[in-house]
Amino acid sequence: ADMDMREGFLRVVERLAGRAASVALASHDPWLVREALLRLRAAGTPCEIELLHGLPKRRLLALAREFSVPARVYIPFGIAWRPYALGKAADNPRLLWWVVRDSVVGLLLSLRRLPGRI
């Protein structure tokens, strides 16, 4: 059955609220993170926000301050960034440009490191 992704996320949060030692919320949807923080806080469950480097985070960091929860930034290393960006390219076409740019820069840097190159 098709379920709304927000609804599914919040169902997981509800299952963890009051039961988990701590919950890390990994989303860039400010509305969804706020709802999750409210539910976790109401249940007394410690939590934090996890963000993917390269995606907008200003509003989410403001939420972290508002709720006094830690915010961590995940930085994919090397080619690990590409699957994340490609998966989000339909939502944010700029990401496709960033993937191409980063790939070209990575290729040029690797060529500079080849033996016999300066």
RODRENVO-64620 format. One line per 2 residues: number of its first residue (from 1); their letters; for each residue x, y, z of N, C-alpha, C. Coordinates in Angstrom, 1 decimal, m for minus. Layout:
<pators>
NUM> A> X:Y:Z:X:Y:Z:X:Y:Z  ...
</pators>
This chain:
<pators>
1> AD> 0.8:m1.2:0.0:0.0:0.0:0.0:0.9:1.2:0.0  0.5:2.2:m0.7:1.2:3.5:m0.8:0.9:4.3:0.5
3> MD> 2.0:4.7:1.1:1.8:5.5:2.3:2.6:6.8:2.1  2.0:7.9:2.6:2.6:9.2:2.6:3.9:9.1:3.4
5> MR> 5.0:9.6:2.8:6.3:9.4:3.5:6.4:10.1:4.8  5.7:11.3:4.9:5.7:12.0:6.1:5.0:11.2:7.2
7> EG> 3.8:10.6:6.8:3.1:9.8:7.7:3.9:8.6:8.2  4.6:8.0:7.3:5.4:6.8:7.6:6.5:7.2:8.6
9> FL> 7.2:8.4:8.4:8.2:8.9:9.2:7.7:9.1:10.6  6.5:9.7:10.7:5.9:10.0:12.0:5.5:8.8:12.7
11> RV> 5.0:7.8:12.0:4.7:6.5:12.6:5.9:5.9:13.3  7.0:5.9:12.6:8.3:5.4:13.2:8.6:6.2:14.5
13> VE> 8.5:7.5:14.4:8.8:8.4:15.5:7.9:8.0:16.7  6.6:7.8:16.4:5.6:7.4:17.5:6.0:6.1:18.1
15> RL> 6.5:5.1:17.3:6.9:3.8:17.9:8.1:4.0:18.8  9.0:4.9:18.4:10.2:5.1:19.2:10.0:6.0:20.4
17> AG> 9.1:6.9:20.4:8.9:7.9:21.4:8.6:7.2:22.7  9.4:7.5:23.8:9.2:6.9:25.1:9.8:5.5:25.2
19> RA> 10.3:4.9:24.1:10.8:3.6:24.2:12.3:3.5:23.8  12.8:4.4:23.0:14.2:4.4:22.6:15.0:5.3:23.5
21> AS> 16.3:4.9:23.7:17.2:5.6:24.6:17.5:7.0:24.0  17.5:7.1:22.6:17.7:8.3:21.9:17.3:8.1:20.4
23> VA> 16.9:9.2:19.8:16.4:9.1:18.4:17.2:10.2:17.6  17.7:9.8:16.5:18.4:10.8:15.6:17.4:11.0:14.4
25> LA> 17.0:12.2:14.2:16.0:12.6:13.1:16.8:13.0:11.9  16.8:12.2:10.8:17.5:12.5:9.6:16.5:12.9:8.5
27> SH> 16.3:14.2:8.4:15.4:14.8:7.4:15.7:16.2:7.2  15.4:16.7:6.0:15.6:18.1:5.7:14.2:18.8:5.6
29> DP> 13.2:18.2:6.0:11.8:18.7:6.0:11.5:19.4:7.3  11.6:20.8:7.4:11.4:21.5:8.6:10.1:21.1:9.3
31> WL> 9.0:21.0:8.6:7.7:20.7:9.2:7.8:19.3:9.9  8.3:18.4:9.2:8.4:17.0:9.7:9.3:16.9:10.9
33> VR> 10.4:17.6:10.9:11.3:17.6:12.0:10.7:18.2:13.2  10.0:19.3:13.0:9.3:20.0:14.1:8.2:19.0:14.8
35> EA> 7.4:18.4:13.9:6.4:17.4:14.4:7.1:16.3:15.2  8.2:15.8:14.7:8.9:14.7:15.3:9.5:15.1:16.7
37> LL> 10.1:16.3:16.7:10.6:16.8:17.9:9.5:17.0:19.0  8.4:17.5:18.6:7.3:17.7:19.5:6.9:16.4:20.1
39> RL> 6.8:15.4:19.3:6.3:14.1:19.8:7.4:13.4:20.7  8.6:13.5:20.3:9.7:12.9:21.1:9.8:13.6:22.4
41> RA> 9.8:14.9:22.4:9.9:15.7:23.6:8.7:15.4:24.6  7.5:15.3:24.0:6.3:15.0:24.8:6.5:13.6:25.5
43> AG> 7.2:12.7:24.9:7.4:11.4:25.5:8.7:11.4:26.3  9.4:12.5:26.4:10.7:12.5:27.2:11.8:11.8:26.5
45> TP> 11.8:11.6:25.2:12.8:10.9:24.5:13.9:11.8:24.0  15.2:11.6:24.5:16.3:12.5:23.9:16.4:12.3:22.4
47> CE> 16.7:13.4:21.7:16.8:13.3:20.3:17.8:14.3:19.8  18.2:14.1:18.5:19.0:15.1:17.8:18.6:15.1:16.3
49> IE> 19.1:16.1:15.6:18.8:16.2:14.2:20.1:15.9:13.4  20.0:15.1:12.3:21.1:14.8:11.5:20.8:15.4:10.1
51> LL> 21.8:16.1:9.6:21.6:16.8:8.3:22.7:16.3:7.3  22.3:16.3:6.0:23.3:15.9:5.0:23.9:17.2:4.5
53> HG> 25.3:17.2:4.5:26.0:18.4:4.0:25.7:18.6:2.6  25.5:19.9:2.3:25.2:20.3:0.9:23.7:20.6:0.6
55> LP> 22.9:20.2:1.6:21.4:20.5:1.5:21.1:21.6:2.4  20.1:22.4:2.1:19.7:23.5:3.0:19.6:23.1:4.5
57> KR> 20.1:23.9:5.4:20.1:23.5:6.8:19.7:24.7:7.7  19.6:25.9:7.2:19.4:27.1:8.1:18.2:26.9:8.9
59> RL> 17.0:26.5:8.4:15.8:26.4:9.1:15.9:25.2:10.1  16.6:24.2:9.8:16.7:23.0:10.7:17.6:23.3:11.8
61> LA> 18.7:24.1:11.6:19.5:24.5:12.7:18.8:25.4:13.6  17.9:26.2:13.1:17.1:27.1:14.0:16.1:26.2:14.8
63> LA> 15.6:25.2:14.3:14.8:24.2:15.1:15.6:23.6:16.2  16.9:23.2:15.8:17.7:22.6:16.8:18.0:23.5:18.0
65> RE> 18.2:24.8:17.7:18.3:25.8:18.7:17.0:26.0:19.5  15.9:26.1:18.8:14.6:26.3:19.5:14.3:25.1:20.5
67> FS> 14.6:23.9:20.1:14.3:22.7:20.9:15.5:22.3:21.8  16.6:23.0:21.7:17.8:22.7:22.4:18.3:21.3:22.2
69> VP> 18.3:20.9:21.0:18.8:19.5:20.6:20.1:19.7:19.8  21.0:18.7:19.9:22.2:18.7:19.0:21.8:18.5:17.5
71> AR> 22.6:19.1:16.7:22.5:18.9:15.2:23.8:18.5:14.7  23.8:17.4:14.0:25.0:16.8:13.4:24.9:16.9:11.9
73> VY> 26.0:17.1:11.2:26.0:17.2:9.8:26.8:16.0:9.2  26.2:15.2:8.4:26.8:14.1:7.8:27.5:14.6:6.5
75> IP> 28.8:14.3:6.4:29.5:14.6:5.2:30.0:13.4:4.5  29.3:13.0:3.4:29.7:11.8:2.6:31.1:12.1:2.0
77> FG> 31.9:11.1:2.1:33.3:11.2:1.6:33.4:10.6:0.2  34.2:11.2:m0.6:34.5:10.7:m2.0:33.2:10.5:m2.8
79> IA> 33.1:9.3:m3.4:32.0:9.1:m4.3:30.7:8.8:m3.6  30.7:8.7:m2.2:29.5:8.4:m1.4:28.5:9.6:m1.6
81> WR> 28.9:10.7:m2.0:28.0:11.9:m2.1:27.1:11.7:m3.4  27.6:11.0:m4.4:26.8:11.0:m5.7:25.5:10.3:m5.5
83> PY> 25.3:9.1:m4.9:24.0:8.5:m4.8:23.0:9.4:m4.1  23.4:10.1:m3.0:22.5:11.0:m2.3:22.1:12.2:m3.2
85> AL> 23.0:12.7:m3.9:22.7:13.9:m4.8:21.8:13.4:m5.9  22.1:12.3:m6.6:21.3:11.9:m7.7:19.9:11.5:m7.3
87> GK> 19.8:11.0:m6.1:18.4:10.6:m5.6:17.6:11.8:m5.4  18.2:13.0:m5.1:17.5:14.2:m4.8:17.4:15.2:m6.0
89> AA> 18.0:14.8:m7.1:18.2:15.7:m8.3:16.8:16.1:m8.8  15.8:15.2:m8.8:14.5:15.6:m9.3:13.9:16.7:m8.5
91> DN> 14.1:16.7:m7.2:13.6:17.7:m6.3:14.4:19.1:m6.4  15.7:18.9:m6.6:16.5:20.1:m6.7:17.6:20.0:m7.8
93> PR> 17.2:20.5:m9.0:18.1:20.3:m10.1:19.6:20.8:m9.9  19.7:21.8:m9.0:21.1:22.3:m8.7:22.0:21.1:m8.2
95> LL> 21.5:20.1:m7.6:22.3:19.0:m7.0:23.0:18.3:m8.2  22.3:18.2:m9.3:22.9:17.5:m10.4:24.1:18.3:m10.9
97> WW> 24.0:19.6:m10.9:25.2:20.4:m11.3:26.3:20.2:m10.3  26.0:20.1:m9.0:27.0:19.9:m8.0:27.7:18.6:m8.1
99> VV> 26.9:17.5:m8.5:27.5:16.2:m8.7:28.5:16.3:m9.9  28.1:16.9:m11.0:28.9:17.0:m12.2:30.2:17.8:m11.8
101> RD> 30.0:18.9:m11.2:31.1:19.8:m10.8:32.1:19.0:m9.9  31.6:18.4:m8.8:32.5:17.7:m7.9:33.2:16.5:m8.6
103> SV> 32.5:15.8:m9.5:33.1:14.7:m10.2:34.2:15.2:m11.1  34.0:16.3:m11.8:35.1:16.8:m12.7:36.3:17.3:m11.8
105> VG> 36.0:18.0:m10.7:37.1:18.4:m9.9:37.8:17.2:m9.3  37.1:16.2:m8.9:37.8:14.9:m8.4:38.6:14.3:m9.4
107> LL> 38.1:14.2:m10.7:38.9:13.6:m11.8:40.1:14.4:m12.0  40.0:15.7:m12.1:41.2:16.6:m12.3:42.2:16.4:m11.2
109> LS> 41.8:16.4:m10.0:42.7:16.2:m8.9:43.4:14.8:m8.9  42.7:13.8:m9.3:43.3:12.5:m9.4:44.3:12.4:m10.6
111> LR> 44.0:13.1:m11.6:45.0:13.2:m12.8:46.3:13.9:m12.3  46.1:14.9:m11.5:47.3:15.6:m11.0:48.2:14.7:m10.2
113> RL> 47.6:13.7:m9.6:48.4:12.8:m8.7:49.0:11.6:m9.4  48.8:11.5:m10.7:49.4:10.4:m11.5:50.9:10.5:m11.5
115> PG> 51.6:9.3:m11.5:53.0:9.4:m11.6:53.5:10.1:m12.8  54.5:10.9:m12.7:55.1:11.7:m13.8:54.4:13.0:m14.0
117> RI> 53.4:13.3:m13.2:52.7:14.6:m13.3:53.1:15.5:m12.2  53.1:16.8:m12.4:53.5:17.8:m11.4:52.3:18.4:m10.8
</pators>
